[in-house]
Structures are given as C-alpha cells and as structure tokens.
Amino acid sequence: MTDQVTERRTDQINLSPIAAAKVKSLLDQETGHDDLQLRISVQPGGCSGLRYQLFFDERNLDGDVVTDFDGVHVVVDRMSVPYLNGAMIDFVDSIEKQGFTIDNPNATGSCACGDSFH
C-alpha cells in the first residue's frame, strides 16, 4: 500500500510515486544511457486476456504517447493506449512479493476465451 494518495487519471496511464522512485533508481544504475524511458505495452494472452511488458527503451515510435511522472518518462505505443488509460502502475516491496503491479480497470478477471476488454 502506498502512503501517498495518488489521483488516478482515466485519460492516460498512471504511475504511483513509489513506482516512479523505483524506476528512477533503476535508471540511475544504467550509466551511459540517459535516454532510456519506461515502455509498457499490452499483448494478448494470460488469464485475464492480456499480458503486460515493461522494459527500458530508448526508441520513440510513431504514435507513442509519452507521459512524464516527476522526471520519469512512461511510453505507451498507440495500440496499447486504449487498454492502458486509467491503469495504475505501482511497486510492491513486501515479504510475500516484490515487483511492479498493474491495476487495470479495463481488464476483467475472467478466464474465458475471447476479448476481456469491454
């Protein structure tokens, strides 16, 4: 759980302050790569109908949407934008789990075949 209340926007992807700090920390370790950004994309698959890919990327592709979170640039490709608007990327560090989490109101929890976005 985050200590800070983060306003969630529905017209873009959201990055919690804790996740932004973690991304910044990871980017600081990548010496000589000042142009890296956090890219997130959606691909079909997984139980809820999607899989997320998060990785550092220096490329800018046609149609990318770049959002700045306190100096951290988050890039979403144009095909993933409709699926990620309103989603919140957070970072969890507990005994049970450590890593980035994505709370996406666009995805359903259903394991049925087919499109899990409405």
Biotite code that builds the C-alpha atoms (Angstrom):
import biotite.structure as struc

atoms = struc.array([
    struc.Atom([0.000, 0.000, 0.000], chain_id="A", res_id=1, res_name="MET", atom_name="CA", element="C"),
    struc.Atom([1.200, 3.484, -0.754], chain_id="A", res_id=2, res_name="THR", atom_name="CA", element="C"),
    struc.Atom([1.315, 6.161, 1.908], chain_id="A", res_id=3, res_name="ASP", atom_name="CA", element="C"),
    struc.Atom([0.529, 8.919, -0.550], chain_id="A", res_id=4, res_name="GLN", atom_name="CA", element="C"),
    struc.Atom([-2.864, 9.374, -2.134], chain_id="A", res_id=5, res_name="VAL", atom_name="CA", element="C"),
    struc.Atom([-2.433, 9.376, -5.873], chain_id="A", res_id=6, res_name="THR", atom_name="CA", element="C"),
    struc.Atom([-5.099, 10.825, -8.107], chain_id="A", res_id=7, res_name="GLU", atom_name="CA", element="C"),
    struc.Atom([-5.862, 8.373, -10.874], chain_id="A", res_id=8, res_name="ARG", atom_name="CA", element="C"),
    struc.Atom([-6.444, 9.845, -14.313], chain_id="A", res_id=9, res_name="ARG", atom_name="CA", element="C"),
    struc.Atom([-8.640, 7.922, -16.726], chain_id="A", res_id=10, res_name="THR", atom_name="CA", element="C"),
    struc.Atom([-7.268, 9.564, -19.888], chain_id="A", res_id=11, res_name="ASP", atom_name="CA", element="C"),
    struc.Atom([-3.712, 8.251, -19.500], chain_id="A", res_id=12, res_name="GLN", atom_name="CA", element="C"),
    struc.Atom([-1.601, 5.655, -17.748], chain_id="A", res_id=13, res_name="ILE", atom_name="CA", element="C"),
    struc.Atom([-0.756, 6.344, -14.101], chain_id="A", res_id=14, res_name="ASN", atom_name="CA", element="C"),
    struc.Atom([2.484, 5.777, -12.210], chain_id="A", res_id=15, res_name="LEU", atom_name="CA", element="C"),
    struc.Atom([2.451, 5.869, -8.406], chain_id="A", res_id=16, res_name="SER", atom_name="CA", element="C"),
    struc.Atom([5.122, 7.956, -6.631], chain_id="A", res_id=17, res_name="PRO", atom_name="CA", element="C"),
    struc.Atom([6.642, 4.750, -5.201], chain_id="A", res_id=18, res_name="ILE", atom_name="CA", element="C"),
    struc.Atom([6.850, 3.154, -8.668], chain_id="A", res_id=19, res_name="ALA", atom_name="CA", element="C"),
    struc.Atom([8.307, 6.376, -10.123], chain_id="A", res_id=20, res_name="ALA", atom_name="CA", element="C"),
    struc.Atom([11.012, 6.394, -7.427], chain_id="A", res_id=21, res_name="ALA", atom_name="CA", element="C"),
    struc.Atom([11.828, 2.727, -8.153], chain_id="A", res_id=22, res_name="LYS", atom_name="CA", element="C"),
    struc.Atom([12.054, 3.361, -11.907], chain_id="A", res_id=23, res_name="VAL", atom_name="CA", element="C"),
    struc.Atom([14.293, 6.385, -11.238], chain_id="A", res_id=24, res_name="LYS", atom_name="CA", element="C"),
    struc.Atom([16.529, 4.234, -9.026], chain_id="A", res_id=25, res_name="SER", atom_name="CA", element="C"),
    struc.Atom([16.804, 1.541, -11.710], chain_id="A", res_id=26, res_name="LEU", atom_name="CA", element="C"),
    struc.Atom([17.530, 4.124, -14.406], chain_id="A", res_id=27, res_name="LEU", atom_name="CA", element="C"),
    struc.Atom([20.278, 5.667, -12.264], chain_id="A", res_id=28, res_name="ASP", atom_name="CA", element="C"),
    struc.Atom([22.038, 2.277, -12.348], chain_id="A", res_id=29, res_name="GLN", atom_name="CA", element="C"),
    struc.Atom([22.046, 2.312, -16.167], chain_id="A", res_id=30, res_name="GLU", atom_name="CA", element="C"),
    struc.Atom([25.111, 4.522, -16.587], chain_id="A", res_id=31, res_name="THR", atom_name="CA", element="C"),
    struc.Atom([25.676, 5.893, -20.049], chain_id="A", res_id=32, res_name="GLY", atom_name="CA", element="C"),
    struc.Atom([22.023, 5.514, -21.037], chain_id="A", res_id=33, res_name="HIS", atom_name="CA", element="C"),
    struc.Atom([20.464, 8.902, -20.290], chain_id="A", res_id=34, res_name="ASP", atom_name="CA", element="C"),
    struc.Atom([17.811, 8.483, -22.987], chain_id="A", res_id=35, res_name="ASP", atom_name="CA", element="C"),
    struc.Atom([16.071, 5.406, -21.509], chain_id="A", res_id=36, res_name="LEU", atom_name="CA", element="C"),
    struc.Atom([12.331, 5.516, -20.811], chain_id="A", res_id=37, res_name="GLN", atom_name="CA", element="C"),
    struc.Atom([9.951, 3.001, -19.252], chain_id="A", res_id=38, res_name="LEU", atom_name="CA", element="C"),
    struc.Atom([7.913, 1.422, -22.036], chain_id="A", res_id=39, res_name="ARG", atom_name="CA", element="C"),
    struc.Atom([4.732, -0.512, -21.282], chain_id="A", res_id=40, res_name="ILE", atom_name="CA", element="C"),
    struc.Atom([2.713, -2.424, -23.808], chain_id="A", res_id=41, res_name="SER", atom_name="CA", element="C"),
    struc.Atom([-0.194, -4.836, -23.823], chain_id="A", res_id=42, res_name="VAL", atom_name="CA", element="C"),
    struc.Atom([-0.190, -8.145, -25.657], chain_id="A", res_id=43, res_name="GLN", atom_name="CA", element="C"),
    struc.Atom([-2.964, -10.725, -25.890], chain_id="A", res_id=44, res_name="PRO", atom_name="CA", element="C"),
    struc.Atom([-2.665, -13.689, -23.543], chain_id="A", res_id=45, res_name="GLY", atom_name="CA", element="C"),
    struc.Atom([-2.769, -14.559, -19.892], chain_id="A", res_id=46, res_name="GLY", atom_name="CA", element="C"),
    struc.Atom([-5.757, -15.471, -17.753], chain_id="A", res_id=47, res_name="CYS", atom_name="CA", element="C"),
    struc.Atom([-7.382, -12.030, -17.948], chain_id="A", res_id=48, res_name="SER", atom_name="CA", element="C"),
    struc.Atom([-6.794, -11.795, -21.689], chain_id="A", res_id=49, res_name="GLY", atom_name="CA", element="C"),
    struc.Atom([-3.649, -9.668, -21.514], chain_id="A", res_id=50, res_name="LEU", atom_name="CA", element="C"),
    struc.Atom([-0.013, -9.682, -20.693], chain_id="A", res_id=51, res_name="ARG", atom_name="CA", element="C"),
    struc.Atom([1.985, -6.599, -19.903], chain_id="A", res_id=52, res_name="TYR", atom_name="CA", element="C"),
    struc.Atom([5.519, -5.885, -20.982], chain_id="A", res_id=53, res_name="GLN", atom_name="CA", element="C"),
    struc.Atom([7.555, -3.332, -19.019], chain_id="A", res_id=54, res_name="LEU", atom_name="CA", element="C"),
    struc.Atom([11.078, -2.568, -20.160], chain_id="A", res_id=55, res_name="PHE", atom_name="CA", element="C"),
    struc.Atom([13.527, 0.276, -20.650], chain_id="A", res_id=56, res_name="PHE", atom_name="CA", element="C"),
    struc.Atom([13.695, 1.574, -24.200], chain_id="A", res_id=57, res_name="ASP", atom_name="CA", element="C"),
    struc.Atom([15.448, 4.449, -25.913], chain_id="A", res_id=58, res_name="GLU", atom_name="CA", element="C"),
    struc.Atom([13.338, 4.279, -29.063], chain_id="A", res_id=59, res_name="ARG", atom_name="CA", element="C"),
    struc.Atom([10.437, 6.555, -29.907], chain_id="A", res_id=60, res_name="ASN", atom_name="CA", element="C"),
    struc.Atom([7.958, 5.012, -32.313], chain_id="A", res_id=61, res_name="LEU", atom_name="CA", element="C"),
    struc.Atom([5.358, 6.769, -34.431], chain_id="A", res_id=62, res_name="ASP", atom_name="CA", element="C"),
    struc.Atom([2.214, 7.298, -32.379], chain_id="A", res_id=63, res_name="GLY", atom_name="CA", element="C"),
    struc.Atom([3.856, 6.748, -28.966], chain_id="A", res_id=64, res_name="ASP", atom_name="CA", element="C"),
    struc.Atom([2.275, 8.554, -26.037], chain_id="A", res_id=65, res_name="VAL", atom_name="CA", element="C"),
    struc.Atom([4.863, 9.787, -23.532], chain_id="A", res_id=66, res_name="VAL", atom_name="CA", element="C"),
    struc.Atom([3.808, 10.854, -20.032], chain_id="A", res_id=67, res_name="THR", atom_name="CA", element="C"),
    struc.Atom([6.189, 12.455, -17.538], chain_id="A", res_id=68, res_name="ASP", atom_name="CA", element="C"),
    struc.Atom([5.973, 11.451, -13.874], chain_id="A", res_id=69, res_name="PHE", atom_name="CA", element="C"),
    struc.Atom([8.411, 13.548, -11.850], chain_id="A", res_id=70, res_name="ASP", atom_name="CA", element="C"),
    struc.Atom([11.156, 13.136, -14.456], chain_id="A", res_id=71, res_name="GLY", atom_name="CA", element="C"),
    struc.Atom([10.327, 9.522, -15.335], chain_id="A", res_id=72, res_name="VAL", atom_name="CA", element="C"),
    struc.Atom([9.064, 9.144, -18.886], chain_id="A", res_id=73, res_name="HIS", atom_name="CA", element="C"),
    struc.Atom([6.499, 6.377, -19.430], chain_id="A", res_id=74, res_name="VAL", atom_name="CA", element="C"),
    struc.Atom([5.961, 5.448, -23.073], chain_id="A", res_id=75, res_name="VAL", atom_name="CA", element="C"),
    struc.Atom([2.889, 3.614, -24.379], chain_id="A", res_id=76, res_name="VAL", atom_name="CA", element="C"),
    struc.Atom([2.575, 2.528, -28.018], chain_id="A", res_id=77, res_name="ASP", atom_name="CA", element="C"),
    struc.Atom([-0.522, 3.705, -29.864], chain_id="A", res_id=78, res_name="ARG", atom_name="CA", element="C"),
    struc.Atom([-2.103, 0.234, -29.994], chain_id="A", res_id=79, res_name="MET", atom_name="CA", element="C"),
    struc.Atom([-1.835, -0.194, -26.190], chain_id="A", res_id=80, res_name="SER", atom_name="CA", element="C"),
    struc.Atom([-3.105, 3.282, -25.220], chain_id="A", res_id=81, res_name="VAL", atom_name="CA", element="C"),
    struc.Atom([-6.854, 2.414, -25.171], chain_id="A", res_id=82, res_name="PRO", atom_name="CA", element="C"),
    struc.Atom([-6.176, -0.628, -22.966], chain_id="A", res_id=83, res_name="TYR", atom_name="CA", element="C"),
    struc.Atom([-3.957, 1.236, -20.504], chain_id="A", res_id=84, res_name="LEU", atom_name="CA", element="C"),
    struc.Atom([-5.831, 4.504, -19.975], chain_id="A", res_id=85, res_name="ASN", atom_name="CA", element="C"),
    struc.Atom([-6.757, 4.599, -16.292], chain_id="A", res_id=86, res_name="GLY", atom_name="CA", element="C"),
    struc.Atom([-4.354, 1.786, -15.338], chain_id="A", res_id=87, res_name="ALA", atom_name="CA", element="C"),
    struc.Atom([-2.119, 2.336, -12.290], chain_id="A", res_id=88, res_name="MET", atom_name="CA", element="C"),
    struc.Atom([1.457, 1.043, -12.160], chain_id="A", res_id=89, res_name="ILE", atom_name="CA", element="C"),
    struc.Atom([2.651, 0.617, -8.594], chain_id="A", res_id=90, res_name="ASP", atom_name="CA", element="C"),
    struc.Atom([5.623, -1.035, -6.910], chain_id="A", res_id=91, res_name="PHE", atom_name="CA", element="C"),
    struc.Atom([5.184, -3.520, -4.070], chain_id="A", res_id=92, res_name="VAL", atom_name="CA", element="C"),
    struc.Atom([8.010, -4.494, -1.736], chain_id="A", res_id=93, res_name="ASP", atom_name="CA", element="C"),
    struc.Atom([6.846, -6.928, 0.928], chain_id="A", res_id=94, res_name="SER", atom_name="CA", element="C"),
    struc.Atom([7.824, -10.300, 2.346], chain_id="A", res_id=95, res_name="ILE", atom_name="CA", element="C"),
    struc.Atom([5.406, -12.053, 0.004], chain_id="A", res_id=96, res_name="GLU", atom_name="CA", element="C"),
    struc.Atom([6.135, -10.170, -3.171], chain_id="A", res_id=97, res_name="LYS", atom_name="CA", element="C"),
    struc.Atom([8.393, -7.619, -4.792], chain_id="A", res_id=98, res_name="GLN", atom_name="CA", element="C"),
    struc.Atom([7.840, -6.020, -8.143], chain_id="A", res_id=99, res_name="GLY", atom_name="CA", element="C"),
    struc.Atom([5.709, -3.781, -10.267], chain_id="A", res_id=100, res_name="PHE", atom_name="CA", element="C"),
    struc.Atom([1.961, -4.283, -10.215], chain_id="A", res_id=101, res_name="THR", atom_name="CA", element="C"),
    struc.Atom([-0.631, -3.039, -12.672], chain_id="A", res_id=102, res_name="ILE", atom_name="CA", element="C"),
    struc.Atom([-4.170, -2.299, -11.565], chain_id="A", res_id=103, res_name="ASP", atom_name="CA", element="C"),
    struc.Atom([-6.106, -2.013, -14.798], chain_id="A", res_id=104, res_name="ASN", atom_name="CA", element="C"),
    struc.Atom([-9.845, -1.223, -14.707], chain_id="A", res_id=105, res_name="PRO", atom_name="CA", element="C"),
    struc.Atom([-10.038, -2.132, -18.421], chain_id="A", res_id=106, res_name="ASN", atom_name="CA", element="C"),
    struc.Atom([-9.237, -5.811, -17.792], chain_id="A", res_id=107, res_name="ALA", atom_name="CA", element="C"),
    struc.Atom([-11.687, -8.313, -16.415], chain_id="A", res_id=108, res_name="THR", atom_name="CA", element="C"),
    struc.Atom([-10.742, -11.175, -14.139], chain_id="A", res_id=109, res_name="GLY", atom_name="CA", element="C"),
    struc.Atom([-12.429, -13.724, -16.373], chain_id="A", res_id=110, res_name="SER", atom_name="CA", element="C"),
    struc.Atom([-10.526, -16.719, -17.694], chain_id="A", res_id=111, res_name="CYS", atom_name="CA", element="C"),
    struc.Atom([-12.959, -17.238, -20.548], chain_id="A", res_id=112, res_name="ALA", atom_name="CA", element="C"),
    struc.Atom([-11.665, -17.231, -24.076], chain_id="A", res_id=113, res_name="CYS", atom_name="CA", element="C"),
    struc.Atom([-12.077, -14.113, -26.133], chain_id="A", res_id=114, res_name="GLY", atom_name="CA", element="C"),
    struc.Atom([-11.686, -10.403, -25.603], chain_id="A", res_id=115, res_name="ASP", atom_name="CA", element="C"),
    struc.Atom([-11.506, -9.380, -21.961], chain_id="A", res_id=116, res_name="SER", atom_name="CA", element="C"),
    struc.Atom([-11.884, -5.668, -22.646], chain_id="A", res_id=117, res_name="PHE", atom_name="CA", element="C"),
    struc.Atom([-15.265, -4.005, -22.897], chain_id="A", res_id=118, res_name="HIS", atom_name="CA", element="C"),
])
